[in-house]
Amino acid sequence: YDIIILQETHLEEKNERNFMGKLDKNYIWGARAAIRENKRGKAKGGVLIGVKKKAGPKPVLRQWDLGVQLQGLSIDENTKLRIIATYNNVGMEKVVEKIEPLLTEAMEEGEHLLLVGDWNARVGQEQCASGTIEDAQEKWQRASEDVRRNGEGNKLLELGSSYNLVIANGALEGDRKGRATYIVDSDSVLDMVLVSEEMMDTVITKLRIIPRLGSDHLPVEFTLEMDEKSPQEAEEANPIMVPEDRLRWKEGKEEEYRRSIEQRLEQREKGITGNPTDDWESFKEMIWEAARDCQMIQSGGRRGMSEESWMDGEYKDQRKVTWKALRVFVKNRNNENAKENLKRERNKLKELQKEKLRTLYEKRWQTVENSKNMTEFWSALKTFRPRKPMLRGTISDKDWVDHFSKLLNRDQGTMREIEGHTRAENTGTETQRPSPLQEQQQRQPTQTRHPEEDGQAEAWNQELTLEEVENALEKMAGNKAPGEDGISANFWKALPEAGRKELHRIINQVWTKEEIPRGWETAKIFPIYKAGDEEIAANYRGISLLNTAYKILTRIMSVRLTGWAESQGKLSESQAGFRAARGTRDHVFTLNTLIGLRLNQPRKKLYTVYIDFRTAFDAVDRAKLLEKLERMGLQGKMLQMIRKIYTTTKNKVMTEKGCTEAFESNSGVRQGCPLSPILFSLFLEDLDAPLKRKKVGGTVVGGEKIYALKFADDVALVAEDAKSLQEMINTTQRYAEENRLEINEKKTKIMIYRNGGRRAKGEKWTLKGKELEVTRSFKYLGFWFSPKASYNPHIKRLVTKARLAVNSAWGIQKRARLNTLRKKLYIMDSLAKAGCLYGVELWGWQRSADMERFQSRYIKMAMGLSRNTPGYLWRLEAGRRSIGIEALRRAARYACEVQCLEENRWPKICLREEARQALNNQPTHVGKAVQKIQEETKNEKILQKIWDGAEGSELMEELEKTMEAKIQQDIEKDQEKINESNYCPWYKEIIPEVTGATYWNDRTSKSHTKEQWARLRCGNVGRRAAQGHKTTSCRVCGAEEESVSHIISCYQAQTLMSGDRVRELQAWLEGRPNGMTTE
């Protein structure tokens, strides 16, 4: 269709942008939002209009009070058409009031009119009359299956007559009988087209009512004869790109795929050339052919119906039956049997759909429950989450290329550096001497110095083994978007033994011949929206998708290079990024200890600067990187292959129409490449070397002086006085200039940790002549630090973030139709706890009231309980414990892990120092919390065992005893409160086991029913002073206090309840078994 108009969309303004972003990009779309009058249910009204893009002037879409109008359509060279779409849910009087100014404006501008919409008015067989058009009623006499006329219809006829409009329904070819457009309760013509009389039979030539399922209203289709560009001209003005085919892995096809590969390998033996590029192209084509054999190719880039779709054969058969009933009814509208048959078949279709959806949601939930890791969990969970558009079709290819080319190509002369331009050290001048890159490129390949010449072949330069390829495949995640070759990891992981050997041969050939196959140098960039205007390319960041075979090679190289760097001591303790047995929590714990120890000393402070490098990964000078690697002692094939990889790198940007033209990048390490993290760490390794050499700044812990904490490009420098911190900033700025990195002075922050008081007068720090901001809080590696090293600011931010996650989880569990508490809390825990327990290694030793309130809120939401329900009730009813127990367990587990580290590791040095300070009665925040735990559980061994260097298992044994004691204390406190409860005095009679009430596990009962029982059991039913009610009398009869007993005996209340509910309540009060009424 050239024009599409949808009425009663229920689409709210807050959802318009996302929804319209998913619509066909070959149309211009406009909308009038629906209005929400109540919190529950759908919003009312809403109009959506789409106009196909064509050559020539673009039509203008404008909102008006009750719909959307389309202006600028050319009937011919001299005449314009205005289309006004509306939906009447306010009454014709209001519609006339709002639409008349538009009609007057159009007539003054000489435009013809076409009004279309759901008027909710019945005009019978009447036609609009006009004093200026002779015999209009007779000329355009209407037929109609709806013969009734009402007051709203009279107003519509009057409106049409006033503006020389004629009703097209029932008066044009295709609808001579005036078919009904609304077919539920009565056959009515509510959806009508009104046009300027001059257009009848000349511009609007046909109109028909289309039988279609899915709505109570039938679509109205009309034909306009207009002056427009030829199809060829329109196509040239707005070309349509057809997406390429792509591979799509299907479970259950493994064996068929393996057999196909094996057959093709047997036929391919004679086709092996020994050339890496040719052999790779041949093997890649084999994968595609095998996938085609197994029907694992998705054509045209359009996703078909999901395999788990509820639209199976049974549903499709019933839909055919319903469709047939609709067609019979349309032909015989006066036949009551046909009408009843249509209603019956439509009801069957609706019930079948509900049943199929229930089965589908259960299947999806089983997938969530059976998830083996977080990747599978999120993949399964996304089926319950609403999808959002990811790409914007309005951004041109040129804008995409310009944006990402600017990010990935720095004006640093990086490629010229490879050709010989280097900066002379210390002098700041440039000399024309060959760089290490140029010197090695000038050598013949056979002259490249390999360790084999020394009689000692380093492991990192030997040929690649089949075992290494197998390990790399094992670690690759399936179902990830592929790179330039279009082959996802699933197809490599499913290769038969012969296929894996062939893959190993090709990759090893690439390694030994040092030749990168064509296509491996190209990355596909997928734009991800950040913030700001969605129509501007600069507001997107990119995710690079690389060839999966290339990633197998570089993963093996990464393992070898990391092994070399760790075994040779090339990476210092200050770098924790992308290293085994290290993580953000180690540096967070270390920095927290440095702050705590410093603040323990009278009138002492710790000064910290958090350095922010501007797009550090994309800014790495490749020539400098290779020079550093060579200076570190890396030689042979490993160095040569890294050089080959970074000699030429290309990129394409993925858009909705395909991919842009390729462009080269000359700076940075490759995003998405397994080799990049270790390369970046080695590049930035010497950042703190000048600080150590000059002995500038730093602070001491356990005899170890720490200058810098690095996690990839997140850098924190520490000093004990203001002057030293400025010297560290100056030294780091010189380092950045020498390494062609840029420090972002706006995001680089200063923090002063102190016990109180004001900042000293005159204390300020500058970078490149600009004063740096001194902040009162800073988020370093995900943890919010505050001047007094308090954890409360961090916890409050976590709770705020977790609340948003819970709100998101609430919508997910509703869409998933979960009806057991375990399932509800599983979703909420997975989404909420993952974020709210971050940094628990520090604050988990002490219970947080904010965290307890947060957990209380979302568990009571899941159970349908009132907000004022006491904690001792919902904890036992749900079988849940305090979130403080979970936090304590995680903090204890981390302490045991640290206890198992080598003696020279910073976290272990810090942990022992925390224990020493506490044993000497000078505890930091962590030490005080551990001391309190020891006192409450009467276990004084924890700190002593840490200081004595006990084994991790031995320490964990003591901590397990401590946690068991805390849990038992909590249970006893809750039991005591239940026995004394005025809020719910009967709960002590029905108290469940510690694991929770069993009725929540009943899969046959609806979630709403279980929530009602939870409210009843936990005292939410009735009104009593103990629950905070000022008026406690029965809201129905007003005679007595509104208790559960009274509700059952109150005759007026019983009339509001079903008989089954009354009997269940009576059985519950009498203690008789009755379904879910007992434990």
Secondary structure, 3 states (H helix, E strand, C coil): CCEEEEECCCCCHHHHHHHHHCCCCCEEEEEECCECCCCCCCCECCEEEEEECCCCCCCEEEEECCEEEEEEEECCCCCEEEEEEEECCCCHHHHHHHHHHHHHHHHHCCEEEEEEEECCCCECCCCCCCCCCCCHHHHCCCCCCCCCECHHHHHHHHHHHHCCEEECCCCCECCCCCCCCECCCCCECCEEEEEEHHHECCCEEEEEECCCCCCCECCEEEEECCCCCCHHHHHHHCCCCCCCCEECCCCCCHHHHHHHHHHHHHHHHHHCCCCHHHHHHHHHHHHHHHHHHCCCEEHHHCCCCCCCCCCCHHHHHHHHHHHHHHHHHHHCCCCHHHHHHHHHHHHHHHHHHHHHHHHHHHHHHHHHHCCCCHHHHHHHHHHHCCCCCCCCCCCCHHHHHHHHHHHHCCCCCHHHHHCCCEECCCCCCEECCCCHHHHHHHCCHHHCCCHHHHCCCCHHHCCCCHHHHHHHHHHCCCCCCCCCCCCCHHHHHCCCHHHHHHHHHHHHHHHHHCCCCCCCCEEEEEEEECCCCCCCHHHEEEEEECCHHHHHHHHHHHHHHHHHHHHCCCCCCCECCCCCCCCHHHHHHHHHHHHHHHHCCCCCCEEEEEEEECCHHHHCCHHHHHHHHHHHCCCHHHHHHHHHHHHCEEEEEEECCEECCCEEECCCCCCCCCCHHHHHHHHCHHHHHHHHHHCCCEEEECCEEECEEEECCEEEEEECCHHHHHHHHHHHHHHHHHCCCCECCCCCEEEEECCCCCCCCCCCCEECCEECEECCCEEECCEEECCCCCCHHHHHHHHHHHHHHHHHHHHHHHHHCCCCHHHHHHHHHHHHHHHHCCCHHHHCCCCCHHHHHHHHHHHHHHHCCCCCCCHHHHHHHHCCCCHHHHHHHHHHHHHHHHHCCCCCCHHHHHHHHHHHHHHCCCCCHHHHHHHHHHHHHCCCCHHHHHHHCCCHHHHHHHHHHHHHHHHHHHHHHHHHHHHCCCCCCCHHHHCCCCCCCHHHHCCCCCHHHHHHHHHHHCCCCCECHHHCCCCCECCCCCCCEECHHHHHHCHHHHCCCCHHHHHHHHHHHHCCCCHHHCC
